[in-house]
Amino acid sequence: MLSNLRDVMKHAVFFLTFLLFAASGYAAPVKPRCAVDDRNRTVCAVKPVQRIISLAPGVTELVYAAGGGDKVIAVDDHSDYPDAVKQLPKVGGYPNTSAEAVLAMKPDLLVIWSGGNDSRLSTQLEKIGLNVFYADPTDFDGIASAIRRLGTVMGTAAVAEKNADAFYQQYEAIRKQYRQSEPVKVFFEIWDNPLMTVNGGQIISQSIELCGGVNVFAGARPRVPQVSIEAVLAQNPDAIVSSEIVQKDHDIHRRWQPYAQINAVKNGFLFTIPGDLIARPTPRALNGAEVLCQQLDHVRAAKQRTAQGKH
């Protein structure tokens, strides 16, 4: 009888102890949410991310695509999409981002474009102890991956996965449509004075390739090389495509008219495309790619008509 009483007492003490822990708000340790950023650094968030600052237009779009839009408290001066960011506080723009303004807002996650933001600033902010995630996708797989990884750290993985999957499906649809298309040689002009283009390691070049085009300077160095008119003449592209940013003060047809020996000029295949669509490594890059694909289709159709006329 005494033994049974002792057992009852032990169970009662254990049960009361459990109730005390529960009543005091005891919880199991929270597992950190970690992902590897584009500088191969492991970035973790233990507490829920609530205050994000994004320091480049492209990474701002990635944060929103990953489901973190309602957590963004400030952006750089140049972020302009989606429309909601236009109302947010600004912390400066490259190369004049204000470290003081960033620190004053007490972010729990800072998202930086490792390919463009001031490395001295980012290093300084890291040393101070801010949680920094570097994003610099250079192809379409990298865009989907960045969305997923940001979603992991921000605690928005479900939204990020959904949007990354939708992005990849759009990519696959375009790829299948153009994978057997006749190649079109393309010169993409990102700046006119000095004349500059992109090599194969840039999202613009990936879009050209996706549309069945060939970037005539894919093998150049660095990622944004300066080229001469003579080099463009030697490549003799079928199409010249220019960012609308370049064309604000200079009409593309007027500028290239003196070089009628280039097939693109001779045949009138000079196109423009919004820079924020084609140049930012974000989900909207596929919208830019679709515009580019339609432009290159005009070149193919003309080539086909010419070939038929010869028979």
C-alpha positions in Angstrom: 0.0 0.0 0.0 2.8 2.4 0.9 4.6 1.5 -2.3 1.6 2.4 -4.4 1.2 5.7 -2.5 4.8 6.6 -3.4 4.2 5.8 -7.1 1.1 8.0 -7.1 3.1 10.9 -5.4 5.9 10.6 -8.0 3.5 10.8 -10.9 1.8 13.7 -9.3 5.0 15.6 -8.8 6.0 15.0 -12.4 2.6 16.2 -13.7 2.7 19.3 -11.5 6.3 20.1 -12.8 5.1 19.8 -16.4 2.2 22.1 -15.7 4.5 24.7 -14.1 6.8 24.7 -17.2 3.8 25.1 -19.5 2.3 27.9 -17.4 5.6 29.7 -17.4 5.7 29.9 -21.2 8.4 27.3 -21.6 9.0 26.4 -25.3 11.4 24.2 -27.1 14.5 26.0 -28.7 13.7 27.6 -32.0 15.6 26.1 -34.9 17.5 28.7 -36.9 16.4 29.2 -40.5 19.6 29.1 -42.6 20.5 29.4 -46.3 23.7 30.0 -48.3 23.8 33.4 -50.0 25.6 34.2 -53.3 28.9 34.8 -51.6 28.7 31.3 -50.2 28.1 32.5 -46.7 25.6 30.7 -44.4 23.0 33.3 -43.3 20.7 32.4 -40.4 17.7 33.9 -38.7 16.7 32.7 -35.3 13.9 35.1 -34.6 11.2 35.9 -37.1 12.5 38.5 -39.6 10.4 41.6 -39.4 12.6 44.5 -40.5 14.3 44.2 -43.9 16.3 46.8 -45.8 17.1 46.1 -49.5 20.0 48.0 -51.2 19.4 47.5 -54.9 16.4 47.4 -57.3 17.0 43.8 -58.3 17.3 42.4 -54.8 14.3 44.5 -53.7 12.2 42.6 -56.4 13.7 39.3 -55.2 12.6 40.0 -51.6 9.1 40.7 -52.7 9.0 37.7 -54.9 10.1 35.6 -51.9 7.2 36.8 -49.9 9.0 39.4 -47.8 7.4 42.6 -49.1 5.4 43.4 -45.9 8.7 43.2 -43.9 10.6 45.7 -46.0 11.1 49.0 -44.0 13.5 50.9 -46.4 15.2 50.6 -49.8 17.9 52.2 -51.8 17.1 55.4 -53.9 16.8 53.4 -57.2 14.3 50.7 -56.2 11.1 51.4 -58.0 9.2 48.0 -58.3 6.7 47.0 -57.1 4.9 50.3 -56.7 4.7 49.8 -52.9 8.5 50.5 -52.5 8.1 54.0 -53.9 6.5 55.0 -50.6 9.2 53.5 -48.4 12.0 55.5 -46.7 15.2 55.7 -48.8 18.7 55.1 -47.4 20.7 56.5 -50.4 22.0 54.9 -53.6 25.3 53.5 -54.8 27.9 54.7 -54.1 26.4 57.0 -51.5 24.3 54.7 -49.3 24.2 56.0 -45.8 25.4 53.5 -43.2 24.0 55.8 -40.5 20.5 55.7 -42.0 20.7 51.9 -42.3 21.8 51.5 -38.7 19.2 53.9 -37.3 16.4 51.8 -38.7 17.6 48.7 -36.8 17.0 46.1 -39.6 17.2 42.4 -38.7 18.1 41.5 -42.3 20.0 43.5 -44.9 19.8 42.3 -48.5 22.7 43.5 -50.7 23.5 43.1 -54.4 27.0 41.6 -54.2 27.6 42.5 -57.9 27.0 46.2 -57.4 26.8 47.6 -53.9 29.8 49.2 -52.3 31.8 46.3 -50.8 33.3 48.7 -48.2 29.9 49.6 -46.9 28.7 46.0 -46.8 31.9 44.9 -44.9 31.4 47.8 -42.5 27.8 46.8 -41.8 28.8 43.1 -41.4 31.5 44.1 -38.8 28.9 46.1 -36.9 26.9 42.9 -36.6 24.0 43.3 -39.1 22.7 40.1 -40.6 23.6 40.5 -44.3 22.3 38.3 -47.2 24.2 38.8 -50.5 22.2 38.2 -53.7 23.7 38.2 -57.2 21.9 35.7 -59.5 23.5 35.7 -63.0 21.1 33.2 -64.7 17.5 32.0 -64.5 18.3 29.1 -62.3 20.0 31.5 -59.9 16.9 33.8 -59.8 14.7 30.9 -58.7 17.3 29.7 -56.2 17.7 33.2 -54.7 13.9 33.5 -54.2 13.9 30.1 -52.4 16.9 30.9 -50.2 15.6 34.3 -49.3 12.2 32.7 -48.4 14.0 30.3 -46.1 15.8 33.0 -44.1 12.8 35.3 -44.0 10.4 32.6 -42.9 8.3 32.9 -46.0 9.3 29.6 -47.6 5.8 28.6 -48.8 5.3 31.8 -50.8 8.8 31.7 -52.1 8.5 28.1 -53.3 5.2 28.9 -55.0 6.6 31.9 -56.8 9.9 30.2 -57.7 8.0 27.3 -59.2 5.8 29.6 -61.3 8.9 31.5 -62.5 10.5 28.2 -63.6 7.4 27.1 -65.4 7.4 30.3 -67.3 11.1 29.8 -68.1 10.5 26.3 -69.4 7.6 27.4 -71.6 9.8 29.9 -73.3 12.8 27.5 -73.6 10.7 24.8 -75.2 9.2 27.3 -77.7 12.6 28.6 -78.9 15.0 25.7 -78.3 15.1 24.8 -82.0 14.7 28.3 -83.5 17.1 29.6 -86.2 20.0 31.4 -84.5 20.0 35.3 -84.6 23.2 37.2 -84.0 22.5 39.9 -81.5 24.5 42.9 -80.3 23.0 44.3 -77.0 23.9 47.9 -76.3 23.7 48.8 -72.7 25.4 52.2 -73.1 26.3 54.3 -76.1 29.2 56.5 -75.0 31.4 54.7 -74.5 29.8 51.8 -76.3 29.2 49.0 -73.9 27.6 45.6 -74.0 27.4 42.4 -71.9 29.2 39.1 -72.0 27.7 35.6 -71.5 27.8 35.9 -67.7 25.0 38.4 -67.5 21.2 37.9 -67.4 20.7 39.9 -70.6 22.9 37.4 -72.4 20.9 34.5 -70.8 17.7 36.0 -72.3 19.3 36.3 -75.7 20.2 32.6 -75.6 16.8 31.7 -74.2 15.2 33.3 -77.3 17.4 31.3 -79.6 19.8 34.2 -80.2 23.5 34.5 -80.1 25.2 37.2 -78.1 28.1 38.3 -80.4 30.2 39.3 -77.4 29.4 36.4 -75.1 33.1 35.6 -74.8 34.3 39.1 -74.0 35.6 40.2 -70.6 34.7 41.6 -68.2 30.9 41.0 -67.6 30.2 44.5 -69.0 32.9 45.2 -71.6 33.5 48.3 -73.6 33.7 47.6 -77.3 34.5 49.6 -80.5 32.3 50.3 -83.5 34.9 48.3 -85.5 34.3 45.3 -83.3 30.6 45.5 -83.9 31.2 45.8 -87.6 33.3 42.7 -87.5 30.6 40.7 -85.8 27.9 42.0 -88.2 24.9 41.3 -86.0 21.4 40.5 -87.4 19.8 42.6 -84.7 20.9 45.5 -82.4 18.9 45.8 -79.2 19.3 48.7 -76.8 18.1 49.5 -73.4 15.5 52.3 -73.3 17.7 54.0 -70.7 20.3 54.7 -73.4 17.6 56.0 -75.8 16.3 58.8 -73.6 18.4 61.4 -75.5 19.6 59.4 -78.5 17.4 57.8 -81.2 18.8 54.3 -82.0 18.1 54.6 -85.7 19.8 58.0 -86.0 22.9 56.8 -84.2 23.4 53.6 -86.1 22.4 55.0 -89.6 26.0 55.7 -90.6 26.8 51.9 -90.3 24.5 50.6 -93.0 27.0 47.8 -93.8 25.8 46.0 -90.6 23.0 43.6 -91.4 20.9 44.9 -88.4 21.1 48.5 -89.7 20.6 47.6 -93.3 17.5 45.6 -92.6 16.1 47.9 -90.0 16.3 45.5 -87.1 17.1 48.0 -84.4 15.1 47.5 -81.2 14.7 48.9 -77.8 13.5 47.2 -74.6 12.9 48.6 -71.0 16.1 48.3 -69.1 14.4 47.3 -65.8 12.8 44.3 -67.6 15.8 43.0 -69.4 18.7 43.9 -67.1 17.5 43.1 -63.6 18.0 39.4 -62.5 14.4 39.1 -61.1 11.2 37.3 -62.1 10.4 40.1 -64.5 13.5 39.3 -66.5 11.3 36.6 -68.2 8.8 39.3 -69.2 11.8 41.1 -70.8 12.9 37.9 -72.5 9.4 37.5 -74.0 9.6 41.0 -75.5 13.1 40.2 -76.9 11.9 36.8 -78.3 9.2 38.6 -80.2 11.8 41.1 -81.6 14.0 38.3 -82.8 11.0 36.6 -84.4 10.7 39.6 -86.7 14.3 39.0 -87.8 13.6 35.3 -88.4 10.5 36.0 -90.4 12.3 38.4 -92.6 15.1 35.9 -93.2 12.6 33.3 -94.1 10.9 35.6 -96.6 14.2 36.5 -98.2 15.1 32.8 -98.5 11.8 32.0 -100.1 12.2 34.8 -102.5 15.4 33.3 -103.8 13.8 30.1 -104.8 
